Each structure stands twice: as structure tokens, then as C-alpha cells.
Amino acid sequence: MKAMLRRRFLRHAGCGLMGISLFDLSGCGVSDQNPSQAGRAPQPQPGSPAASQQPSSDPYSGFIVVRIVPPQPGRLATTRIDDLRTFAKEVGSAALAQVLSEYPNASTSRLITSISPEQLAELERRATQRGFPPRDSLANYWRVDARGLSDPERLLKSLARVPLVDLAYRELRPVDPSVNASDDTYASEQLYLDAAPVGIDARWAWGTANGSGAGVGFVDLEQSWLLKIGSVLTSVQHEDLPNAKQAPNIPREMNPKGCPPYHHGTAVVGIVAGLDNQKGIVGIAPTPAWIDVASHFQTGTPGHITNTLTAILQYEGMSEGDVLLIEYQTPDNNPVEADAAALAGIEMATALGFVVIEPAGNFGRDLDTVASLNKSSSTFRDSRAIIVGAGESQLDATGSGHDRWATEPADFALPGPLPSYIPNDPLCHYGEVPPMLPASNYGGRVDCYAWGEHVVASGYGWRGGSTDITSYTNRFSGTSAAAAIVAGAAVVLQGMHKAVTGKPLSPTDMRAALCTNGTPQGSGRPGHIGVMPDLRKAAMALSLMSSSSAPREPSNLRVIDR
């Protein structure tokens, strides 16, 4: 059964791809009798669900995402309609109205509800002014709630046959891109902070102007943290994490059903920006201008990535060069931008000058087999984001690089009983060897890598702590950990660049600086994951300082008991 169907349509004279919302399609060559409906080609979502990464066998969220054929420029009508049935009536699409009338209990809404259509249009205008006009306006995306239907595939096929519908696909459920916290039983120090080729040389960067992240904002987009959030009454603050800025109108609802809940985001934020406060760990960028968090978990359901992205982009406190980490992957372990709507949101973020980091995923998959991620494919679109693979913590046999990360059954043995504050949810399968052993995805679209095992971080408790807010681990792993390390490196390098030049690196310049100046991949395991960023080498390539600059580390670190 095909999970995605796409309609190919002709672009008629005077009909572009821009537009904000509700529009008059007359004269644009689009109607219910449009002959351009021929050539509709099915395109399934790549891969299959990773059973070891999710408690349910159903990879879908229950929603169908629909993209409408772009309007004729200058023919926009009201932007205030937020129901697809009303929209169909307004634009005169009898076919769409008929399909939806057959499913009266399937509610509909715009995909983007976090900001108004006018605010979205302003974001897209700003992106266009910077030379990056949106290829797919997010105003053309809708969401259909098919959770109560016995046969959502039937609705999907019916929607795909509507001439007004350009793209329709079943939305995949989100999966945190980490392996569960019970693997990797060895190293317990933050050696990923050390000089290359072992680490990214963050300790050296701390001795430079803004080399601990000053002047740069950071946002972690996922679904739960041990952070005190005003809108979440039950939230608590980990002792080693900075306070979240809590910018207005950004979703922060937390998902209480993680494995374990609240600790994934805790580890990520700790790696990037853990406090230099004589407790536990120190982040790669311990003094950023500010940090914030945003959740794709909204109204009790996960996966609202693009809606959350647009809310972040609308925040006036965001500045060009700020870093956005999206800790999310599809159930079949592809990067988040494999989703069409998420790709459009990421393209907008980078067009506005924000640096976006994505984990590559943990299925050991060659991403060159995924058309939308294969640079040689006609359907490939460069989002300008940085996609991060994972490497092993030890150097390879030559001592010059790190092999691509992969697990073995022994990695999943528990080092002891679960900490008392970690719920022993049977769906989390702690200590069990998964049917498919996790390994870093790879391919030409993977830009760089960082440690994907033995990563010391806040949370989980395998390394120490009597409560969740004093917990630390030496077992955080996968491309989730690697992406957090690269995000921290991006914050540091951006701070250094702004201190010296007075302006930020663009997303593509940041990607080039981090992903061409680093430690090469090891030779022991095939599959391209690029280089591991070397902050000293990147700074030298950008002429930010001399090679003689002396390192200076934070003065009040404390090594906790192993």
C-alpha cells in the first residue's frame, strides 16, 4: 500500500508557486476538470518502521498532510479560513468538497496554527528578500485527522485524486533519534571536548573571544526536558541546565511517555549548554546568549514539527546565525527533512539565516537510497541544514579518525538496576537487545559526524545522581548525541565569528566551516558520514585567530564519581 501520492501539475502562464492562503484559482489552469491531473505518480515514504525504536507497530500519527496546488499570484482571497471544507467551497473545488463530505468526522485544520497566515506570509517575504523564495509555501499545507477512520488509506487515495491536491501523505509518528540509554558501558569523561582527533577541541575554543557561545541563541526542538517551564506545572529544573528563555507563543507541552520521560532533552541541552557551575558536566557552549526549548508534542499528540518551527521563526528575539537543533526522526529512522512539510519549514528557517542541525538517524541505512536525500536525484532539494551522523568514541586502527558508529548485543546490557526515578515501562525494553541493532545512517547527504557513544551528559542517572534533577549519564548515544555535539560546536564557532567580524556565518558557510575542517572518518566501517568538526581548524580556516592562541578552560568544573 502506498503511503504517499503526489500529483504532478502544469504551471500555466501567470501561475507561480507563491501564495499565502485562501485564493481564487480561476484563470490559473486549476479546476476540477484540469487535464494536468494526468501523470499523477505514487511515491511511497522510504523505508520501513524500526521495531526496536517504537513501542507500537503502527508508524503513522493518524493524520493526513495535504498540500494544495499553489495559487495564482494576486488572486488571494481571505486568509482567515482554517477549515479545509470551507476552503474547498470558497475556491470552488467540488471534488475536494465531495471527498471530505464522505468523512464528516475527520476534522481539518491548517498545518501551521502557531502563527497567523499574515505572519507566515511575512516570514516568506523576508526569506524571498534574502534570495531564498519558498519552493512550497507552508500556507498551502493542511492536516486531516484520520485517527477515527478504519481505512485511512481510502481517504488518502481519494484526496490524491483531487486536482486541487498537489501532495497527500500519511504523517509518520516521531521518534527521538537516540538509542535507549542502556547501551555503551565504558568511558565516563567528556572526552568529546578534547582536541582533535579525539574530540572537537571545545576546551581550546573556551579561551577565545565568545568561544563559549556568547552572543548566540540556541533552541532545542523535541518533546520533553527536565526544565522548569511556567506553562507546565509539574516541570522541574535539572541542576546543571540553564534556564529556558520561554519566549512567548512557542509550544512547550511535554510528552510524559518517553523512554524515560524528560531525560532525552535533558541530555541534549546539557551537551550543548550545560552550566559551568561546579556540578556534573559542562556544555560545549556554556555561556550562550540564551537557550530555549520548543515541543512538537501538542494537544496530546507528537509530530507537529513544522507548526513549531514557524512559531520559533516568528519570535522577534531570534537573530540571524542563531542555532536550531531538531531532535526528531521518522519511525523508519530517516532525518526529519524526509517529510515534505518539515523540509519546507527547514528551508524557510535557513533562508532566514538560522543554522539548522538534524540527526541522520540510527538505522544503519544508506540515505542515498532515499530519493529526497540523494544529491544525484532529480527530486533532491538542499535544505541548507547540517545533517549529522555518529562515530565511535575510540579512534580507528590508524589513530586518525573515528569509524561509523554501530552497536553490538553486549552494548545493551544494563550496568545495574534502573535508577529509582526512572519508570520501568515494559514498552521501553530496557536491557533487551533490539531486533535491528542501531547504527548511524550514512550517505552523501550526511555532512559531518561526532561521537555517538559514551557521551557524558545530564540526565538518565547511569553515571550518578540520587534524583532526576541531579542525574548524569555516561551512556547517551546515537545520532541524537552526535547532533547535539555538532550543535554545540555551531554555537561556539558562531560566537567566535561574530566576535571577530561583527556578523554571523550564514547556514551554508557554517556547514562548510564545520564539515570541511575536521577529523576524517575512520577506515574500519564503510558508509560516508563526513568529518568530525575541529573548532580550532575551522577557526583558522575562517581567519578568526592565530594558531598560537592559548586555551583556557572553565575554572570550576567538578568530576563526579564514576
C-alpha positions in Angstrom: 0.0 0.0 0.0 1.4 3.4 -0.9 1.8 5.9 1.9 2.3 8.9 -0.3 0.7 10.0 -3.5 1.8 13.1 -5.5 0.1 14.9 -8.2 2.1 16.4 -11.0 0.6 19.6 -12.4 1.4 22.1 -15.1 2.5 25.6 -14.2 0.4 27.8 -16.5 1.3 31.2 -17.7 1.0 33.7 -14.9 0.8 31.0 -12.2 3.7 30.8 -9.8 4.4 28.8 -6.6 4.0 31.7 -4.2 0.9 32.4 -2.2 -0.3 32.7 1.3 -3.6 31.2 1.9 -7.1 31.2 0.5 -7.1 32.2 -3.1 -9.2 32.4 -6.3 -7.9 29.8 -8.7 -9.9 30.9 -11.7 -7.7 31.7 -14.7 -4.8 29.7 -13.2 -5.4 26.5 -15.1 -6.6 24.7 -12.0 -10.1 23.3 -11.7 -11.9 20.1 -11.0 -11.6 19.3 -14.8 -7.9 20.3 -15.1 -6.4 18.0 -17.7 -3.0 18.3 -16.0 -4.1 15.7 -13.5 -2.6 13.1 -15.8 0.8 11.8 -14.7 0.0 11.5 -11.0 2.7 9.2 -9.7 2.7 7.4 -6.4 5.8 7.9 -4.2 5.9 5.8 -1.1 7.6 7.0 2.0 11.0 5.3 2.1 12.0 2.5 4.4 10.0 0.6 6.9 9.4 1.1 10.7 12.2 0.3 13.0 10.6 -2.1 15.5 13.3 -1.6 18.0 12.7 2.2 18.1 9.0 2.4 18.9 6.5 0.6 21.1 3.8 0.5 18.5 3.8 -1.4 15.2 1.9 1.5 13.5 4.3 4.1 12.2 1.6 6.7 11.4 0.4 9.5 13.6 -3.2 9.2 12.4 -3.2 12.4 10.4 -3.0 13.0 6.6 -1.0 16.0 5.4 -2.4 17.7 2.3 -0.7 20.3 0.1 -2.8 22.4 -2.1 -1.9 23.4 -5.7 -0.3 26.9 -5.4 -2.5 29.8 -6.2 -2.2 32.4 -9.0 -0.3 35.4 -7.7 -2.5 38.3 -7.0 -5.7 36.2 -6.7 -5.6 35.7 -3.0 -8.9 35.9 -1.0 -9.4 35.8 2.7 -6.7 34.3 4.8 -8.9 33.6 7.8 -10.4 30.3 6.8 -9.0 27.5 8.9 -11.2 24.6 7.8 -10.5 22.7 4.6 -14.1 22.1 3.9 -14.9 25.8 3.9 -11.7 26.3 1.8 -12.9 23.9 -0.8 -16.3 25.6 -1.0 -14.6 29.0 -1.3 -12.3 28.1 -4.2 -15.0 26.1 -5.9 -13.4 22.6 -5.7 -16.4 20.3 -5.9 -14.1 17.3 -5.9 -12.4 18.2 -2.6 -15.7 19.1 -1.0 -17.2 15.7 -2.1 -14.3 13.7 -0.6 -14.4 15.5 2.7 -18.2 15.2 2.9 -17.8 11.4 2.9 -15.8 11.7 6.1 -17.8 14.1 8.3 -15.9 13.1 11.5 -12.4 13.8 10.0 -11.7 17.3 11.3 -9.3 19.5 9.3 -7.0 22.4 10.1 -4.1 24.3 8.6 -0.8 22.6 9.2 0.5 25.9 10.6 -1.6 27.2 13.5 1.2 28.6 15.7 1.2 31.9 13.8 -1.3 33.7 11.7 -1.3 33.5 7.9 -0.2 37.1 7.7 2.8 36.4 10.0 3.6 33.3 7.8 3.5 35.5 4.7 5.8 38.0 6.3 8.4 35.2 7.1 8.2 34.0 3.5 8.6 37.6 2.2 11.7 38.0 4.4 13.1 34.7 3.0 12.4 35.9 -0.5 14.2 39.2 0.1 17.3 37.2 1.2 17.3 35.4 -2.1 15.5 32.2 -1.0 11.9 32.3 -2.1 9.9 29.3 -0.7 9.5 26.5 -3.1 6.5 25.3 -1.3 4.5 27.9 0.7 3.6 26.5 4.1 0.3 28.3 3.7 -0.7 25.6 1.2 -0.4 22.7 3.8 -3.4 21.3 5.6 -3.9 18.5 8.2 -6.8 16.0 8.2 -7.5 14.0 11.3 -8.0 10.4 10.2 -7.4 8.8 13.6 -11.0 7.6 13.9 -11.2 6.1 10.4 -11.0 2.3 9.9 -9.4 2.8 6.4 -7.3 6.0 6.2 -5.7 4.7 3.0 -9.0 5.0 1.2 -9.2 8.7 2.2 -5.6 9.2 1.2 -6.3 7.8 -2.3 -9.4 9.9 -2.6 -7.6 13.1 -1.7 -4.8 12.3 -4.1 -7.3 12.1 -7.0 -8.5 15.7 -6.4 -7.0 18.1 -9.0 -6.6 20.8 -6.3 -4.4 18.5 -4.2 -0.7 18.6 -5.1 0.6 16.2 -2.4 -1.1 13.9 0.2 0.7 11.6 2.6 0.1 9.9 5.9 2.1 11.7 8.6 4.6 9.5 10.4 4.9 9.4 14.1 8.0 11.0 15.7 10.8 9.0 17.2 13.6 10.5 19.4 16.8 9.9 17.4 18.7 8.2 20.3 19.3 4.6 21.1 17.9 3.8 24.6 20.0 4.9 27.5 21.1 1.3 28.5 23.9 0.9 25.9 27.6 2.0 26.0 29.1 0.9 29.3 32.6 2.3 29.1 34.0 5.8 29.1 32.7 8.3 31.6 34.5 11.6 30.8 33.6 14.3 28.3 36.5 13.4 26.0 34.5 14.8 23.1 35.5 18.2 24.3 39.2 17.4 23.8 41.5 18.3 21.0 41.3 16.6 17.6 41.4 13.8 16.6 39.7 12.6 19.8 37.2 15.4 20.1 36.1 18.8 18.7 38.6 20.9 20.7 36.0 22.9 22.7 38.4 23.3 25.6 40.6 25.3 23.3 37.8 27.4 22.0 36.8 28.5 25.5 40.0 30.6 25.6 38.9 32.7 22.7 36.5 35.7 22.4 32.9 34.4 22.6 34.3 30.9 22.3 31.9 29.6 24.9 28.9 30.7 22.8 28.4 34.3 23.9 26.2 36.3 21.6 24.4 33.3 20.1 20.9 31.9 20.8 20.1 28.2 20.8 16.8 26.3 20.5 16.2 22.6 21.1 13.1 21.3 19.3 11.9 18.0 20.6 9.3 16.9 23.3 10.5 16.9 26.9 13.1 18.1 29.3 13.9 18.5 33.0 13.5 22.2 32.8 11.2 24.4 34.8 8.6 25.6 32.3 6.0 28.1 33.5 3.2 26.6 31.4 3.9 23.0 32.7 3.0 22.9 36.4 4.7 19.6 37.0 8.0 20.6 35.4 11.3 20.6 37.4 14.7 22.1 36.8 17.9 20.0 36.4 20.7 21.4 38.5 23.1 21.6 35.5 20.9 23.2 32.9 20.5 26.9 32.1 17.0 28.4 32.5 15.0 28.4 29.3 14.1 31.8 27.9 10.5 30.7 27.4 9.8 33.1 24.5 6.0 33.8 24.0 3.7 31.7 21.8 6.1 28.8 21.3 4.7 25.3 22.2 6.3 23.6 25.2 3.8 20.9 26.1 5.8 17.9 27.3 5.3 14.2 26.3 5.1 12.1 29.5 5.8 8.9 27.7 9.4 8.9 26.7 11.9 6.1 27.5 12.5 7.5 30.0 10.3 10.7 30.0 12.0 14.1 30.2 15.6 12.8 30.0 16.3 12.9 26.3 16.1 16.7 26.0 17.9 17.0 29.3 20.9 15.2 27.9 20.8 17.2 24.7 20.6 20.6 26.4 23.4 19.6 28.8 25.7 18.6 25.9 25.1 21.9 24.2 24.9 24.4 27.0 25.3 22.7 30.4 26.2 25.2 33.1 29.8 25.8 34.3 28.6 25.7 38.0 30.8 23.1 39.8 28.1 20.5 39.3 28.3 17.5 37.0 29.2 18.4 33.4 29.9 21.5 31.4 28.3 22.2 28.0 30.2 22.8 24.8 28.8 26.3 24.8 28.2 27.0 28.5 27.5 30.8 28.1 25.2 31.3 25.1 23.2 34.5 24.8 20.1 32.4 25.7 18.6 29.0 25.3 15.1 27.9 24.7 13.1 24.8 24.0 10.2 24.1 21.8 8.0 21.0 21.7 6.5 19.2 18.7 4.1 17.5 21.2 0.9 19.5 21.1 -2.7 18.8 22.4 -1.6 15.3 23.3 -0.1 14.3 20.0 3.5 14.4 18.8 4.9 15.3 15.4 3.9 19.0 15.0 7.4 19.9 13.7 6.6 22.5 11.1 4.0 24.2 13.2 6.5 24.6 16.0 9.2 25.7 13.6 7.1 28.6 12.3 6.4 29.7 15.9 10.1 29.8 16.6 10.9 31.7 13.4 8.2 34.3 14.3 9.9 35.1 17.7 11.4 38.5 17.4 14.3 37.6 19.7 15.7 35.2 17.1 18.7 36.7 15.3 20.5 35.6 12.1 23.1 33.0 13.0 21.2 31.5 16.0 21.2 27.7 16.1 18.2 25.4 16.0 18.6 21.7 16.7 15.7 19.4 15.7 15.9 16.2 17.7 13.4 14.2 15.7 13.4 11.4 13.2 10.8 9.4 11.3 9.8 5.9 12.6 11.9 4.4 9.8 14.9 6.4 11.1 15.2 9.0 8.3 16.2 12.6 9.0 13.3 14.9 9.7 13.5 16.7 6.4 12.4 13.5 4.6 9.0 14.8 5.5 7.8 17.2 2.8 6.2 19.8 5.2 9.2 19.7 7.6 11.5 20.2 4.6 9.6 23.4 3.7 9.9 24.6 7.2 13.6 23.9 7.4 14.2 25.7 4.1 12.4 28.7 5.5 14.5 28.7 8.7 17.8 28.5 6.8 16.6 31.1 4.3 16.1 33.5 7.2 19.7 32.9 8.3 19.2 30.4 11.1 21.6 27.4 11.4 19.6 24.1 11.5 21.0 20.8 12.7 19.4 17.4 12.2 20.4 13.9 13.3 20.9 11.5 10.4 19.0 8.6 12.1 20.0 5.3 13.7 19.1 2.5 11.3 22.3 1.9 9.5 20.6 3.0 6.3 22.3 4.3 3.2 20.4 7.6 2.7 21.4 7.7 -0.9 18.7 5.1 -1.4 16.1 7.7 -0.3 15.4 9.9 -3.4 14.7 13.1 -1.5 18.0 12.8 0.3 20.2 11.7 -2.7 22.0 14.6 -4.1 22.0 13.0 -7.6 18.2 12.6 -7.6 16.0 14.9 -9.6 13.8 15.3 -6.5 16.6 16.3 -4.2 16.4 19.8 -2.6 19.2 21.1 -0.4 17.6 22.5 2.8 20.9 24.1 3.8 20.6 22.3 7.1 23.5 20.2 8.6 22.7 16.5 8.8 24.9 14.7 11.4 26.0 11.1 11.5 27.5 9.3 14.5 31.0 8.0 15.0 32.5 5.7 17.6 34.3 7.3 20.6 37.6 5.4 20.1 39.9 6.3 17.2 40.2 3.7 14.4 43.2 1.4 14.0 45.2 4.1 12.2 44.6 6.7 15.0 43.4 9.3 12.5 39.6 9.2 12.7 36.5 7.5 14.1 34.6 4.7 12.5 30.9 5.0 11.8 29.0 4.1 14.9 27.3 0.7 15.2 26.1 -1.3 18.2 26.6 -4.9 19.3 24.3 -7.0 21.5 26.6 -6.6 24.5 26.1 -2.8 24.4 22.5 -3.2 25.7 23.4 -4.9 29.0 22.3 -2.8 32.0 25.2 -1.8 34.3 22.8 -2.2 37.3 19.3 -1.7 38.4 17.3 1.2 36.9 17.6 4.3 39.0 14.6 4.7 41.3 13.3 7.8 39.4 13.2 6.0 36.0 9.8 4.3 35.5 10.3 0.7 34.3 7.9 0.9 31.4 7.9 -2.5 29.7 7.4 -0.7 26.3 10.9 0.7 26.8 12.6 -2.7 26.8 15.5 -1.7 29.0 18.3 -4.2 28.8 16.8 -6.0 25.8 18.7 -6.5 22.5 16.5 -4.9 19.8 15.6 -6.9 16.6 17.6 -4.5 14.5 20.9 -3.3 16.0 21.1 0.5 15.8 23.9 2.1 13.7 24.4 5.5 12.2 22.7 6.2 8.9 25.1 7.4 6.2 25.3 8.7 2.6 26.2 11.7 0.6 23.7 14.0 2.3 25.3 13.4 5.8 27.5 16.4 6.3 29.6 15.6 9.3 29.7 13.4 12.4 30.5 13.4 16.1 30.6 10.9 19.0 27.7 8.6 19.0 28.6 6.5 22.1 30.0 7.0 25.6 28.7 10.6 25.6 28.6 12.1 29.1 25.6 14.2 29.6 23.0 15.4 32.1 20.0 13.1 32.9 19.3 9.3 32.9 21.4 8.5 36.0 23.7 5.8 34.8 26.7 7.8 36.0 25.4 9.3 39.2 22.6 11.2 41.0 20.1 10.4 43.6 17.2 12.2 41.9 16.3 13.0 38.3 17.4 16.7 38.8 20.9 15.6 39.9 21.3 12.7 37.4 24.1 12.2 34.9 24.9 9.5 32.4 28.0 8.2 30.5 25.7 6.3 28.1 24.0 8.8 25.9 24.4 7.7 22.3 23.4 7.6 18.6 23.0 10.4 16.1 21.0 12.3 18.7 24.1 12.7 20.9 26.2 13.4 17.8 23.8 16.1 16.6 23.9 17.8 20.0 27.7 17.9 19.9 27.7 19.5 16.4 25.0 22.0 17.5 27.3 23.0 20.4 30.2 23.4 18.0 28.0 25.6 15.8 27.1 27.9 18.7 30.8 28.2 19.7 32.0 28.9 16.1 29.2 31.4 15.6 30.1 33.2 18.7 33.8 33.4 17.7 32.9 34.6 14.2 30.6 37.4 15.5 33.3 38.5 18.0 35.9 38.9 15.2 33.8 40.0 12.2 30.7 41.5 13.8 28.4 39.4 11.7 27.2 35.7 11.8 28.1 32.9 9.4 25.3 32.0 7.0 23.8 28.5 7.3 25.8 27.3 4.3 29.0 29.0 5.4 28.6 27.4 8.8 28.0 24.0 7.2 31.1 24.4 5.1 33.3 25.6 8.0 32.3 22.7 10.3 32.1 19.9 7.8 35.3 20.5 5.8 37.6 21.4 8.7 37.8 18.4 10.9 38.8 14.9 11.8 38.2 12.4 8.9 36.0 9.4 9.2 37.8 6.2 10.2 38.5 3.5 7.7 37.1 0.5 9.6 33.5 0.7 8.6 32.1 1.9 5.2 29.3 4.4 4.8 30.0 8.1 4.4 29.5 10.3 7.5 31.9 13.1 6.6 34.3 14.7 9.1 34.0 15.5 12.8 34.3 19.3 13.4 37.5 20.6 14.7 36.9 24.1 16.2 40.5 25.1 16.1 40.9 24.1 12.5 37.6 25.8 11.5 38.6 29.0 13.3 42.0 29.0 11.5 40.2 28.4 8.1 38.0 31.4 8.8 41.0 33.6 9.9 39.5 34.1 13.3 42.8 33.8 15.2 46.4 32.7 15.1 47.5 29.1 15.7 49.3 30.2 18.9 46.1 31.2 20.8 46.3 29.6 24.2 43.5 27.5 25.6 41.6 28.5 28.8 39.1 26.1 30.3 36.2 27.0 32.7 37.8 27.1 36.2 35.2 25.4 38.3 34.5 22.0 36.8 33.8 19.1 39.0 34.4 15.5 38.1 31.7 13.4 39.8 32.2 9.8 40.9 32.3 7.2 38.2 
